């Protein structure tokens, strides 16, 4: 099969990637500013759609920083940069709803309709996977 490449222990196709390989991928603004990296991805268990990339921004040597739930539809993978690119200015990102990664049990419930609407409205996302959430 020529569409599958052995790149590590995980097989990838030209369009698909294993979730564990998305984690750690750089995220950049459209003008090339580093905005951090993908800390995690959140998948809707019911629809199977990726809801969010959890972006870690502002850390130094992996310590500190904040987490931001970015609607997945805002990220575009750039093969030349080997990074996800988002059209969000750093200033807007700094004012976005965020949370601390020191205790995952204290993360907001990203799957609730009210929280999802707040995030999608803030970023101007048109994704609608969460419309049936409670």
BELMORA-V656881 format. One record per backbone hydrogen bond with DSSP energy under -0.5 kcal/mol. CO is the residue of the C=O (numbers start at 0). NH is the residue of the N-H. E is the energy in kcal/mol with one decimal. If there is no record, write none. Layout:
co=CO nh=NH e=E
co=CO nh=NH e=E
This chain:
co=0 nh=3 e=-0.8
co=2 nh=13 e=-0.8
co=4 nh=6 e=-1.0
co=4 nh=11 e=-1.5
co=9 nh=6 e=-0.8
co=9 nh=7 e=-0.8
co=11 nh=4 e=-2.2
co=15 nh=12 e=-1.2
co=17 nh=20 e=-1.5
co=17 nh=21 e=-0.8
co=18 nh=21 e=-0.9
co=18 nh=22 e=-1.4
co=21 nh=24 e=-2.3
co=24 nh=37 e=-2.4
co=25 nh=83 e=-2.6
co=26 nh=34 e=-3.2
co=26 nh=35 e=-0.6
co=27 nh=85 e=-2.5
co=28 nh=31 e=-2.0
co=32 nh=28 e=-2.5
co=35 nh=26 e=-2.4
co=36 nh=38 e=-0.6
co=36 nh=55 e=-2.9
co=37 nh=23 e=-4.0
co=39 nh=53 e=-3.1
co=40 nh=42 e=-0.5
co=41 nh=50 e=-2.9
co=41 nh=51 e=-1.5
co=43 nh=47 e=-2.1
co=48 nh=43 e=-3.1
co=48 nh=50 e=-0.5
co=50 nh=71 e=-2.2
co=51 nh=41 e=-2.7
co=51 nh=53 e=-0.5
co=52 nh=54 e=-0.8
co=52 nh=69 e=-3.0
co=53 nh=38 e=-3.6
co=53 nh=39 e=-1.2
co=54 nh=56 e=-0.6
co=54 nh=67 e=-2.1
co=55 nh=36 e=-1.6
co=56 nh=65 e=-2.8
co=59 nh=62 e=-1.8
co=62 nh=59 e=-2.5
co=65 nh=56 e=-2.6
co=66 nh=98 e=-1.9
co=67 nh=54 e=-3.2
co=67 nh=69 e=-0.8
co=68 nh=70 e=-0.5
co=69 nh=52 e=-2.4
co=70 nh=73 e=-2.2
co=71 nh=74 e=-1.5
co=75 nh=84 e=-3.0
co=76 nh=78 e=-0.7
co=77 nh=81 e=-1.7
co=77 nh=82 e=-1.4
co=82 nh=77 e=-2.9
co=83 nh=27 e=-2.8
co=84 nh=75 e=-1.8
co=85 nh=29 e=-0.8
co=85 nh=87 e=-0.8
co=88 nh=92 e=-2.2
co=89 nh=93 e=-2.6
co=90 nh=94 e=-1.0
co=92 nh=95 e=-1.5
co=98 nh=66 e=-2.8
co=102 nh=105 e=-2.4
co=103 nh=106 e=-1.5
co=107 nh=109 e=-1.6
co=108 nh=111 e=-1.6
co=111 nh=115 e=-2.6
co=112 nh=116 e=-2.9
co=113 nh=117 e=-2.0
co=114 nh=118 e=-2.3
co=115 nh=119 e=-2.9
co=116 nh=120 e=-2.5
co=117 nh=121 e=-2.2
co=118 nh=122 e=-2.1
co=119 nh=123 e=-1.3
co=119 nh=124 e=-2.1
co=127 nh=130 e=-1.6
co=128 nh=131 e=-0.6
co=129 nh=132 e=-2.7
